[in-house]
Amino acid sequence: MIVSQLCRCTQPLRTAHTRLLVPTRSGINGNLITRQLVTPARYGNSRIGYKGLRISEIIKSSGIIARFCSSAPKPKTPKVVGYWLLGCSGMVFTAVVLGGVTRLTESGLSMVTWKLLGEKMPRTEEEWQREFQKYQQYPEFKYKNQSITLSEFKWIWFMEFAHRTWGRAIGAVVLLPSAFFWLRGYLDRGMKVRVGVYCALVAAQGLMGWYMVKSGLEDRFQGPSDVPRVSQYRLAAHLGLAFILYSGLLAGALRVLRPFPPMSVLQKGVKELKKMTILAHSVKALAFFTALSGAFVAGLDAGLVYNSFPKMGDHWVPDDILAMSPTLRNLTENPTTVQFDHRVLGTATLTAASLVWLHARRAPLSAPAARVAAAVGAMAWLQVTLGVLTLLHFVPTPLAASHQAGSLTLLTLAIWLTHEIKILKFIPK
């Protein structure tokens, strides 16, 4: 009765039971069974007689009814969306490395203004002189770079300009295609939520970048002994947002390009994979927090405090590790404590990654998952090696930039591994 009313039939269905339900085959692979209702074409006219009319044909004429009556599987997100997300994540990866180089070359405070759509690059010598005069009004020049030449200023200005321009390019590549895919119906409900979060993170990242730079332009430095630099808290927030955005984009791309098996359900209590899941998520979390602590190391130049390994100077635990009061300030403001914490977190990450590799040799993993697990272990050892070399050589720019890129590479592999393990937990219905 309800179906007949929805389909605008004036009387209840009067077809015989043998003809009321007509089984047909439909679906993407031709294996999904659906049933279609059959109703008389006309009632109350004996001359016309019985003429079968499928209700599915009536339903197609009403988009609202089709949403409730359709039994066909939902269309998959096109792979072009996955490749787009993967490309965006690659751009964010490049931005993180470029931002690290900008910080290492101390170029971040060279541009003292910020415009939403971008600053104009000076073309003439007169324009460069005006830009240089703006820079001379701020603490970095007054207390640190009084002897800098115009040609040297051009170099650091261009580094910051490249970083900001690349960031705005990421914004365009994320926002414009997302609007196109949304309007064309390429995104399902879950992906729409994800894309909305990506767009919000891109906007927050840009605003946080300028908020960070402003902390280094403020007149809060007392003299030559107080080195002008951006706030380590804002630097950590800026880097953390970049890592979160990158992780979200990569996870979204994997969901599209490496989808979960169709016609299956997720079994959360798969005993054989439980330990592997915990270890993989542990590596992912530790890699993130170790990178975040690295932002405090960079913000305080803590990598130049103790340049020995494995001990810090002559001690395993330095005497000045709790020199500040109150005690909690040491965690984020004492360079010695910040470097010590980074070492501890790095060691913990290496231990967890090594356990992933060892357990993967016995766990029932697929071939792709086993390879990614081995890569996680190898990358963790390479990352620690890069960190130690960076420390022993007093933080040279090539090594330090490679170390920062390594942290994001390790996080990439950990995210990939957790996705591969989750695929194994989907059991056919």
N, C-alpha and C positions, 0 to 999 in steps of 0.2 A: 504493500500500500504506500509506504513512504517513498520508495523508488519511483513508483508510478506518478506520485504527486510531484516529485522533483522534476521528473521528465515531462510534466505537463500532460499526463494521460488523464482523461476525464473519468475513466472507470478502472477498477482493479484489473490486474493482468488476468487474461482468460485463456492463455495457451495451455496445452496439455503438459503434464509434468515431464513427459519424455522429450518435449521440445522446448521447455522453458529454459533449461540450462544446456547450452551448446558449448562443449569444451573446444578450445582452439589453442594453438601454440603461437606465442609471441615473445618479445623480449629481445635483448641485445644479441644473445647467442642462440636464440631459438629454443631454449631449454626451459624457460619459465612458463608454467601453466597458468592461464587466466581463464575466467568464465565470463561469457557474455549473455545477457538476458535477451530474449526474443519476445516480442509483443505483437498483437495484430495491428495491421496498418490502419484499420478503420473499424469502428463498432457501429452496430445498428443499421448496416446496409448489407442485406443478404446477397445482392447482385455482385458485389465485389469479391466476397468470399475471403478465405484466409490468405494473407500475404505477409510473410515474416518480415519484421523490421527490427534490426538490432538496436538495443537501447544505447550501445556504445556510440552509434552514429548520431543519436539525439544528444548525448552528453557532449560530444565534440563541439556542438554548436553553442554551448554555454561554458565559458572558461571557469566560472565560479563553481558550477556543479562538478566540472572535471576534476577540480582539486580534491573533492571529497570522494568521488567515485573511481578515480583512476587507480589501477593496481600495478601499473608499470613501474619499474625501478627508476629512481631519480637519476637524472643525467649526471655523469661524472664531470668534475672540473676539468676543463681542457688543459692539456699539458703545456700550452703556451703560457698559462698562468704560473705554472711551476718554474718554467725557464725564466720568466720575468722575475719571480721572487729570488731565484738563484743568482741572477745577474745583479739584483739589488744588494744581496748579501755580499757578493764579491766587491761591489763598490764601497760598502761599509768597511769591509776588511782593508781595502786600500786606504780609506780615510783614517782608520786607526793607525796604520803604519805611518802615513804622512803626518798625522798629528804628533806621533812620537818623535819623528825627525824634527818637526817644528819646535817641539819642546827641547830636544837635545841641542839644537843650534841656537836656542834662546831667541827665537824669532817671533814668539807669540804676542809680544807687547809692542811690536813695531807699528801696527795699525791702531790708531787711537780713536777711530770712529767706526760706527757700524750702521749699515743700511740694509733694510730687508731684502731688496732686490740686488744688492751687491754694490761695492764701491768701484769707482772708475779708476782704472790704472793710469798713472801719470804718463804723459807722452813727451812733453818737452822738458828741458832742463829747468825752466821756471816753475813748472808744476811739481817737479821733484823737490825743488828747493822749498816750496810752500809746505809740502808733506813733511820734509825734514824739520822744518821749523815747528810744526805741530808736535812732532816727536820730542823735540828738545824741551818742551814745557812739562814733561812728565818725569816721574821719579827714576825710571830706568836710565835715562840719559843723564840726569843730574847727579846720581849717586854711583853709577856703574860704567856708563859708556860715554863719558865726556870727550874721549879722544876718538870716537868713531868718525870715519870719513863718510862722505856722501855715497861713494861706491859701495862701501860696506853696508850702509843703511839700505841701499837698493836691494842687496842680496837678501837680508833678513825680511824686508818688506815683501819681496816677491814670494818667499817661503810661506808667510802667513796668508798672502793673497791666494796662492795656489790651494792651500788648505780650505779656506773659506769658499772659494769657487767650486771646489770639488764637493763640499758639503751642500751647497745650493743645487748642484747638479743631481745629487742624490735625492734631494727634495722633489725636484722636477720628475725624475725617473720613477719615484714612488707615487706621487700624487696624481700625475696626469694619466698614466696607464690604469691606475686603480679606478679612476672615474670612468674611463672607457669600458673596462671589464664589468664594472658595476652596472652601467647603463645597458650594456649588451646582454646581460643575464649570464655572464660566464662564472659568476661567483655564487656558491650555495650559501646557506645561512651561516654555517660555521666560518667559511672563508670571509664572508662580509664582516663578521666580528673581528677576525684577525686583521684584515686590511684596515679597518677603522683604527685598531690599536697601532698598527705600523705608522699610519699617517700622524697620529697623535704623538708618537715617539719621535718621529722626524722633526716635528715642530718643537717639541720640548728640547731636543738635542741642540737645535740651532740657538734657541734662547739661552740654554745653559752655557753654550760656548761663549756667548757675549757676556753673560753674567760672570763667568770665570775670568775673562780678560779684564773686565772692569775692576776686579779685586787687585790686579797688578797695576792699575792706573791710578788708584786712590792715593791720596796724600797721607799715608799712614806709616811711612818709613822715616825713622829718626835720623839716619845719617849714613855715612859710608860703611859702617860695620853691619848695618841692616840691609841685606841684599833684597832689592825689589823683585818680587816673584808673585805669581798668582796664588790664591788660597789653595792649599792642598786638599781641603774639603771639597771645593768646587771642582778642582781637577779630577778628584775621584768620582764625583757625581757625573761629570762630563764623560769620563771613560766608562763608567758603569752603564750609563744610558746607551752608549755605543755598543757595548757588549750585549745588553738586553735586546736592542734592536736587531743586531746581527743574529743572535740566537733565534729570535722569533721568525725572522725571514728565512733562515736556513731550515728550521723545523717545518714551516709552512711549505717550503719547496719540496722537502722530502715527503710530506703527506700527499702531494700531487704526483711527483715523479716516481715515488716508491710507495704506491697505495697499499692499504691493507687488503687482504684477500676478500673478494665478494662472497656473499652468502655465507658469512661466518660470524662468530661471536667471540668477544674477548674474554678469555679465561684468566682472571687475575691471580688465581692461586696455583699456577703451574710450579710445582715444587722444584723441578730440575733447573728452572731458570730464575728462581727467587734470589739466590745468592748473587748470581751474575747481574741481575737487575740492580740490586743494592750497591754493588761495587761500581757499576757503570754510572749510576746517579751520583755516587760519592765523588768520582773523578770529575764529573761535570760541575758539581758544586765547589769542590776544592780548587779547580782550575779558575773558576770565576772569582772566588774570594782571594786567591793568590794574586791574580791580575789586579784586583782592586787594591790590595796592599802595595802592589808595585806602583800604583799611582801616588800613594803617600811617599814612597821612596823617591820617586821623581820630583814630587812637589817640594820636598825638603832637601833635595840633593844628598839623601842618606847613603847613596851608593859610594860616596867619597869619604865616608867616615872610617870604616874598617875595611881595608882592601886585602884581606887575607882569608884563607879558607883551609880547613873547616873551622878553625878557631877564629874568634874576633880579637885580633891582637894576640895577647898571651893567655887569654881566658876563653872558656867555652861560653860563659855568661859574663858580659862586661860589667865593670863596677858602676858605671854611670847609667845603667839601664832604667833605674827608677830615680833619676836625679831631680825630676820636676815634681812639684806639688800643686794641686792634688795628684794622686797617683794615676788616675785615669788619663790625665793629659799626656802622659808618656806614650800612650798607645798611638796617638795621632800627631804629636808635636815634638817628641824627642827623637832625633834622627837615629840614635843608637837603638832605641826600642823598636822603631819602625823597621830598620834593617833586620833586627833579630826576628821579629814577627814574620817578615817576608821569607827568611830562611826556614823557619819552622813550618810555615804553610807550604813552601816549595817541597820540603822533605816529605810532608804528609801526602802531597799530591803524587810524588814519585812512588811512594809506598803503595798507595791505592792503585795507581796505574800498573805497577808491577804485579799486584795481586790479580788484576783483571787479566793480564796476559797469562799468568800461571793457571788461573781457574778456567780460562777459555780452552786450554788444552784438554780438559776433562769434561767440560760442559757440552750438552747436545746442541751445538750451534750449527747454523747453516754455514756454507762456505763463505758468503760475503761477511757475515757477522764475525766469523773466526778471523778473517783477514783484518777487519777493522779493529778487533780487539788486540791483535798483534801490533797494529800500527799505533794504537794508544800507548802501549808499553814502550815501543821504540821512540815515539815522539816525546814522552815524558823524560826519558834519559837524555835525549838530545837537548831538550829545553833546559834541564838542570846544567848540562855542560855549557850551554851558551850563557847561562846566568853566572856560573863560576868564572868563566873567561872574561865576561863583562866586568865583574868585580875586580879580578886580579889585574886587569889592564886599565883601571881607573875610568871606566865607562866611556869607551870610544863610541862614536856615533854609529858606525856600521854594526858592531856587535850588539849594542843596546837596542837598535831598531830590529835586528834579527831576533833578539830575545823577546821583544814585545810581539812580533809577528808569530813567534813560536807559541806564545800563550794562547793566541786566538786559534792557531792551528790545532793545538791540543783540545781546546774546547769544541772545535768543529768535529773532531774525531769522536769525542765523547757523546755529542749530540747524535751523531750518525749511529753510533753503537747502540744507544738506548732505543733508537727508532727500529733498528734491525732486530733487536731482542723483542720489541713489542709485536713486530710482524709475526714472530714465531709463536706468540701466545694466542693468535687468532685460530680458533678451531672451527672446521666446517660444521654447519648445522646438521 
